[in-house]
Amino acid sequence: MREYLVVFLVAVAVTYLLAVLAREGAMKVGAYAPVRDRDVHAVPIPYLGGLAMLFGLLAAYLVASQMPFLSRSEDAVLADAGAVMVGATVITLVGVIDDVYELDALTKFAGQVLAAVITVSMGVQLVYLPLPGSTWAIDPIQSILFSVLTIVICVNAVNFVDGLDGLAAGVVGIGAIAFFIYAFVLVAENRQTNAIASAMLCAALAGVCVGILPHNFNPARMFIGDAGAMLIGFVLACSAISLSGRFSAAEAIQGLGGAEASLFPALLPLLLPFAVLLVPFVDLLMAVVRRTRAGRSPFAPDKLHLHHRLLEIGHSHRRAVLAMYMIAGVVAFGAVALGLVGGWRAVAGVLVMVGVTAFVVFWLPRVGRASGANP
């Protein structure tokens, strides 16, 4: 655990410090987020926070490579993590170009696929798909296709949710912490060593998200841009794929000592990133349907995302972001609790938290607004 803490702290420190340089560089090259009708910021904000996050990840990886616990592991920690770093570098560069020159949607999508294919071809692949009552072993071609698809969907979901200061970094950071807990416990219950690429990646990912937030939280001094949003979505998806590749479904189902035998633990490595991003995914789906029905491109921007609606019902900018954090936390840690503990107590606890969250997020602002309180 101490080694993972070091990886986390290195990612935090490097990201935080380099964000200052990235901000200055963005101002010099004119990489600003313009003020548009759908945006909530009132003045142009510099981009390139994603570059600081990338170097935070790379620094954490280099430090991990010098730790015997991680570098000498039999589970190929550095091999998987290294493959993710290569793909992460590619997708960040695509995002930086988009932040500076505004790439068209098709070109950006091609860059996402390229980064995913590179990492998948280096061995970070799904090896099975858990299905109700059984698991589906997939062949190499299917493994590549499903792995690339998973990564690209996750990348775009995070990119879509990046609409308020600190929103994407905070939501993914919460998900990374929850996923780290699940991966660490799963490995501890199954193997003699706790060194695994997924846990190391999640520790580093949580670190870069925490490191960028002082610069990115409202009022933001810089944005992570498409480079940062795509980067953290990419690493989160790859962490899940890497974990699923280290365990068979049977190991995941039987390996959790306190949990009741079910398929849910086997599903969780693949479901958790999507569970964390459940709200962004639903928002993404609704946006595609909404724009298609209106005869517009699914990629055409608008101001009807969930975070915009939270502002409309009475949340301030900061409270809207914190509300999204709360939703992400309940979903992520609730899923982990169900996977690790199981039983009716865990279900009841999760339901209570869902009810409290719904009350705080959706009902209290309306009451305050109706009573004339300042949101």
C-alpha positions as CSV (number, residue, x, y, z in Angstrom):
1,M,0.0,0.0,0.0
2,R,2.9,2.4,0.7
3,E,4.2,2.1,-2.8
4,Y,0.8,3.0,-4.2
5,L,0.6,6.0,-1.9
6,V,4.0,7.2,-3.2
7,V,2.8,6.8,-6.8
8,F,-0.3,8.8,-5.9
9,L,1.6,11.6,-4.2
10,V,4.1,11.9,-7.1
11,A,1.3,12.2,-9.6
12,V,-0.3,14.9,-7.4
13,A,2.8,16.9,-7.0
14,V,4.1,16.8,-10.6
15,T,0.7,17.6,-12.0
16,Y,0.1,20.5,-9.6
17,L,3.5,22.1,-10.3
18,L,3.5,21.5,-14.1
19,A,0.0,23.0,-14.4
20,V,1.5,26.4,-13.7
21,L,4.0,26.0,-16.6
22,A,1.2,24.5,-18.9
23,R,-1.0,27.5,-18.2
24,E,1.8,30.0,-19.1
25,G,2.5,28.0,-22.3
26,A,-1.2,28.0,-23.2
27,M,-1.3,31.8,-22.9
28,K,1.8,32.2,-25.0
29,V,0.4,30.0,-27.9
30,G,-3.1,31.4,-27.6
31,A,-4.7,28.2,-26.5
32,Y,-7.8,29.6,-24.8
33,A,-11.3,28.4,-24.4
34,P,-13.4,31.0,-26.1
35,V,-16.7,32.1,-24.5
36,R,-19.6,30.5,-26.3
37,D,-23.3,30.5,-25.8
38,R,-23.3,27.0,-24.2
39,D,-20.4,27.7,-21.9
40,V,-20.7,28.9,-18.3
41,H,-17.4,30.8,-18.0
42,A,-17.5,34.5,-18.8
43,V,-13.9,35.1,-19.8
44,P,-11.4,33.1,-22.0
45,I,-9.6,30.4,-19.9
46,P,-6.3,28.8,-21.0
47,Y,-6.2,25.2,-21.9
48,L,-3.4,22.5,-21.7
49,G,-4.1,21.2,-18.2
50,G,-4.1,17.8,-19.9
51,L,-0.4,18.1,-20.6
52,A,0.4,18.6,-16.9
53,M,-1.8,15.5,-16.2
54,L,0.1,13.5,-18.8
55,F,3.5,14.3,-17.3
56,G,2.1,13.6,-13.8
57,L,1.1,10.1,-15.0
58,L,4.5,9.6,-16.7
59,A,6.3,10.7,-13.6
60,A,4.3,8.3,-11.4
61,Y,5.1,5.5,-13.9
62,L,8.8,6.2,-13.8
63,V,8.8,6.2,-10.0
64,A,6.9,2.9,-10.0
65,S,9.5,1.4,-12.3
66,Q,12.1,2.0,-9.6
67,M,10.2,0.3,-6.9
68,P,11.0,-3.4,-6.4
69,F,7.5,-4.2,-5.3
70,L,6.0,-3.0,-8.6
71,S,8.9,-3.5,-11.0
72,R,9.6,-7.1,-10.1
73,S,6.0,-8.3,-9.9
74,E,5.1,-11.5,-11.7
75,D,1.9,-9.8,-12.9
76,A,3.7,-7.6,-15.6
77,V,2.7,-4.4,-13.8
78,L,5.0,-2.2,-15.8
79,A,4.3,-4.0,-19.1
80,D,0.5,-3.2,-19.0
81,A,1.1,0.3,-17.4
82,G,3.7,1.1,-20.1
83,A,1.3,0.2,-22.9
84,V,-1.2,2.5,-21.3
85,M,1.4,5.3,-21.1
86,V,2.1,5.0,-24.8
87,G,-1.6,5.2,-25.7
88,A,-2.1,8.0,-23.2
89,T,0.6,10.0,-24.8
90,V,-0.9,9.6,-28.2
91,I,-4.4,10.6,-27.1
92,T,-3.1,13.6,-25.2
93,L,-1.3,14.9,-28.2
94,V,-4.5,14.5,-30.3
95,G,-6.3,16.5,-27.6
96,V,-3.7,19.2,-27.5
97,I,-3.9,19.7,-31.2
98,D,-7.7,19.8,-30.9
99,D,-7.4,22.4,-28.1
100,V,-5.2,24.6,-30.1
101,Y,-6.5,24.1,-33.7
102,E,-10.0,22.6,-33.2
103,L,-9.9,19.3,-35.1
104,D,-13.1,18.1,-36.7
105,A,-15.0,15.3,-35.0
106,L,-14.0,12.6,-37.4
107,T,-10.3,13.4,-37.1
108,K,-10.5,13.5,-33.3
109,F,-12.3,10.1,-33.3
110,A,-9.6,8.6,-35.5
111,G,-7.0,9.8,-33.0
112,Q,-8.9,8.1,-30.2
113,V,-9.1,4.9,-32.1
114,L,-5.4,5.0,-32.9
115,A,-4.5,5.4,-29.3
116,A,-6.8,2.6,-28.2
117,V,-5.4,0.3,-31.0
118,I,-1.8,1.0,-29.9
119,T,-2.4,0.1,-26.3
120,V,-4.6,-2.9,-27.1
121,S,-2.0,-4.3,-29.6
122,M,0.5,-4.1,-26.8
123,G,-1.5,-6.5,-24.7
124,V,-4.1,-4.6,-22.7
125,Q,-7.1,-6.5,-23.8
126,L,-10.3,-8.1,-22.6
127,V,-10.1,-11.8,-22.3
128,Y,-13.8,-12.6,-21.5
129,L,-17.2,-11.0,-21.4
130,P,-19.3,-11.9,-18.4
131,L,-22.9,-12.8,-19.3
132,P,-25.9,-13.7,-17.1
133,G,-25.3,-17.3,-15.9
134,S,-22.0,-17.8,-17.8
135,T,-19.0,-16.1,-19.4
136,W,-18.2,-15.7,-23.0
137,A,-14.6,-16.4,-23.9
138,I,-13.6,-14.2,-26.9
139,D,-11.1,-14.8,-29.7
140,P,-8.2,-12.4,-30.4
141,I,-10.1,-10.4,-33.0
142,Q,-13.1,-10.0,-30.8
143,S,-10.8,-9.1,-27.9
144,I,-9.3,-6.3,-29.9
145,L,-12.7,-5.0,-31.2
146,F,-14.4,-5.0,-27.8
147,S,-11.3,-3.5,-26.0
148,V,-11.0,-0.6,-28.5
149,L,-14.8,0.0,-28.4
150,T,-14.7,0.1,-24.5
151,I,-11.9,2.6,-24.5
152,V,-13.4,4.9,-27.1
153,I,-16.8,4.9,-25.5
154,C,-15.3,5.7,-22.1
155,V,-13.1,8.5,-23.6
156,N,-16.1,10.2,-25.2
157,A,-18.3,9.9,-22.1
158,V,-15.7,11.7,-20.0
159,N,-15.2,14.3,-22.7
160,F,-18.9,15.0,-22.8
161,V,-19.2,15.5,-19.0
162,D,-16.3,18.1,-19.1
163,G,-18.6,21.1,-19.0
164,L,-18.1,22.7,-15.6
165,D,-14.9,23.7,-13.8
166,G,-13.4,20.6,-12.2
167,L,-16.3,18.3,-13.1
168,A,-14.5,15.7,-15.3
169,A,-11.3,15.6,-13.1
170,G,-13.4,15.2,-9.9
171,V,-15.7,12.5,-11.2
172,V,-12.9,10.4,-12.7
173,G,-10.8,10.9,-9.6
174,I,-13.6,9.6,-7.4
175,G,-14.0,6.6,-9.8
176,A,-10.3,5.9,-9.8
177,I,-10.2,5.8,-5.9
178,A,-13.2,3.4,-5.9
179,F,-11.7,1.2,-8.6
180,F,-8.3,1.2,-6.7
181,I,-10.0,-0.2,-3.6
182,Y,-11.8,-2.9,-5.6
183,A,-8.7,-3.9,-7.5
184,F,-6.5,-4.0,-4.4
185,V,-9.0,-6.1,-2.4
186,L,-9.6,-8.5,-5.3
187,V,-5.9,-9.1,-5.7
188,A,-5.3,-9.5,-2.0
189,E,-8.0,-12.2,-1.9
190,N,-6.7,-14.0,-4.9
191,R,-2.9,-13.7,-4.9
192,Q,0.1,-13.6,-2.7
193,T,1.2,-10.2,-4.1
194,N,-0.8,-7.0,-4.2
195,A,1.1,-5.5,-7.1
196,I,-1.1,-5.1,-10.2
197,A,-1.1,-2.7,-13.1
198,S,-4.8,-1.7,-12.6
199,A,-4.2,-0.6,-9.0
200,M,-1.0,1.3,-10.0
201,L,-2.8,3.1,-12.8
202,C,-5.7,4.0,-10.6
203,A,-3.4,5.4,-7.9
204,A,-1.7,7.5,-10.5
205,L,-5.0,8.6,-12.2
206,A,-6.4,9.7,-8.9
207,G,-3.2,11.6,-8.2
208,V,-3.3,13.6,-11.4
209,C,-7.0,14.4,-10.9
210,V,-6.3,15.7,-7.4
211,G,-3.3,17.6,-8.6
212,I,-5.1,19.5,-11.3
213,L,-8.2,20.4,-9.3
214,P,-6.7,23.4,-7.5
215,H,-6.2,24.9,-10.9
216,N,-9.4,23.6,-12.5
217,F,-12.0,23.9,-9.8
218,N,-14.4,26.9,-9.9
219,P,-13.3,29.6,-10.5
220,A,-10.9,27.8,-12.9
221,R,-7.6,29.3,-13.8
222,M,-7.1,26.7,-16.5
223,F,-9.1,24.0,-18.3
224,I,-7.9,20.4,-18.8
225,G,-9.4,20.6,-22.3
226,D,-10.0,17.7,-24.6
227,A,-6.5,16.6,-24.0
228,G,-7.1,16.1,-20.3
229,A,-10.7,14.8,-20.5
230,M,-9.7,12.2,-23.1
231,L,-6.6,11.2,-21.2
232,I,-8.3,10.4,-17.9
233,G,-11.2,8.6,-19.7
234,F,-8.6,6.6,-21.6
235,V,-6.6,5.6,-18.4
236,L,-9.8,4.7,-16.5
237,A,-11.0,2.4,-19.3
238,C,-7.6,0.8,-19.7
239,S,-7.4,0.2,-15.9
240,A,-10.6,-1.8,-16.1
241,I,-9.5,-3.8,-19.1
242,S,-6.1,-4.6,-17.5
243,L,-7.8,-5.9,-14.3
244,S,-10.2,-8.1,-16.3
245,G,-7.2,-9.6,-18.1
246,R,-5.6,-10.6,-14.8
247,F,-8.4,-12.7,-13.5
248,S,-10.8,-15.3,-14.9
249,A,-14.5,-14.9,-14.2
250,A,-14.3,-17.8,-11.7
251,E,-11.5,-16.1,-9.7
252,A,-13.4,-12.9,-9.5
253,I,-16.6,-14.6,-8.4
254,Q,-15.0,-16.9,-5.8
255,G,-12.1,-14.7,-4.8
256,L,-14.0,-12.3,-2.5
257,G,-14.1,-14.0,0.8
258,G,-17.0,-12.1,2.3
259,A,-19.1,-11.8,-0.8
260,E,-21.9,-14.1,-1.8
261,A,-21.1,-16.1,-5.0
262,S,-22.6,-14.3,-7.9
263,L,-21.6,-13.0,-11.3
264,F,-21.6,-9.4,-10.1
265,P,-17.9,-9.5,-9.0
266,A,-16.9,-10.8,-12.4
267,L,-18.9,-8.0,-14.1
268,L,-17.6,-5.3,-11.8
269,P,-14.2,-4.8,-13.4
270,L,-15.9,-3.9,-16.7
271,L,-19.0,-2.3,-15.2
272,L,-17.3,0.0,-12.6
273,P,-15.9,2.6,-15.1
274,F,-19.3,2.7,-16.8
275,A,-21.0,2.9,-13.4
276,V,-18.9,5.8,-12.4
277,L,-19.7,7.5,-15.7
278,L,-23.4,6.3,-15.6
279,V,-24.7,9.9,-15.5
280,P,-22.4,11.1,-18.3
281,F,-23.3,8.0,-20.4
282,V,-27.0,8.7,-20.0
283,D,-26.4,12.4,-20.7
284,L,-24.4,11.3,-23.8
285,L,-27.2,9.1,-25.0
286,M,-29.9,11.7,-24.4
287,A,-27.7,14.3,-26.3
288,V,-27.4,12.0,-29.3
289,V,-31.1,11.3,-29.4
290,R,-32.0,15.0,-28.8
291,R,-29.7,16.3,-31.6
292,T,-30.6,13.5,-34.0
293,R,-34.4,14.1,-33.6
294,A,-33.7,17.8,-34.2
295,G,-32.0,17.0,-37.4
296,R,-28.6,18.0,-36.1
297,S,-25.3,16.2,-35.9
298,P,-24.9,14.0,-32.8
299,F,-21.6,15.9,-32.2
300,A,-23.2,19.4,-32.4
301,P,-22.9,21.1,-29.1
302,D,-25.8,22.5,-27.0
303,K,-26.6,23.8,-23.5
304,L,-28.9,21.0,-22.4
305,H,-26.5,18.7,-20.6
306,L,-27.3,17.6,-17.1
307,H,-24.8,20.0,-15.5
308,H,-26.6,22.8,-17.3
309,R,-29.9,21.6,-16.0
310,L,-28.5,21.5,-12.4
311,L,-27.7,25.2,-12.8
312,E,-31.2,25.9,-14.0
313,I,-32.9,24.3,-11.0
314,G,-31.0,26.5,-8.6
315,H,-27.5,25.1,-8.0
316,S,-24.6,27.5,-8.1
317,H,-21.7,26.6,-10.3
318,R,-19.7,25.0,-7.4
319,R,-22.8,23.2,-6.0
320,A,-23.6,21.8,-9.3
321,V,-20.1,20.3,-9.5
322,L,-20.3,19.0,-6.0
323,A,-23.7,17.5,-6.7
324,M,-22.1,15.6,-9.6
325,Y,-19.3,14.5,-7.4
326,M,-21.9,13.2,-4.9
327,I,-23.7,11.2,-7.6
328,A,-20.4,9.7,-8.9
329,G,-19.3,8.8,-5.4
330,V,-22.6,7.0,-4.5
331,V,-22.5,5.1,-7.7
332,A,-18.8,4.2,-7.6
333,F,-18.5,3.2,-3.9
334,G,-22.0,1.6,-4.0
335,A,-20.9,-0.7,-6.8
336,V,-17.7,-1.5,-5.0
337,A,-19.6,-2.3,-1.7
338,L,-22.0,-4.6,-3.6
339,G,-19.1,-6.3,-5.3
340,L,-16.9,-6.8,-2.2
341,V,-19.5,-7.3,0.5
342,G,-22.8,-8.2,-1.1
343,G,-25.9,-9.2,0.9
344,W,-29.1,-7.3,1.7
345,R,-27.3,-4.9,4.1
346,A,-25.1,-3.6,1.3
347,V,-28.1,-3.2,-1.0
348,A,-30.0,-1.4,1.7
349,G,-27.1,0.9,2.5
350,V,-26.7,1.8,-1.2
351,L,-30.4,2.5,-1.6
352,V,-30.4,4.8,1.4
353,M,-27.4,6.7,-0.1
354,V,-29.2,7.0,-3.4
355,G,-32.2,8.4,-1.8
356,V,-30.2,11.0,0.2
357,T,-28.3,12.0,-2.9
358,A,-31.5,12.4,-4.9
359,F,-33.0,14.6,-2.1
360,V,-29.9,16.8,-1.8
361,V,-29.2,17.1,-5.5
362,F,-32.7,17.5,-7.0
363,W,-35.1,18.5,-4.3
364,L,-33.3,21.0,-2.0
365,P,-32.4,23.5,-4.7
366,R,-36.0,23.7,-5.8
367,V,-37.1,24.3,-2.2
368,G,-34.5,27.0,-1.7
369,R,-35.5,28.6,-5.0
370,A,-39.2,28.6,-4.1
371,S,-38.5,30.2,-0.8
372,G,-36.3,32.9,-2.4
373,A,-33.0,31.6,-0.9
374,N,-29.8,32.6,-2.7
375,P,-28.6,29.4,-4.5
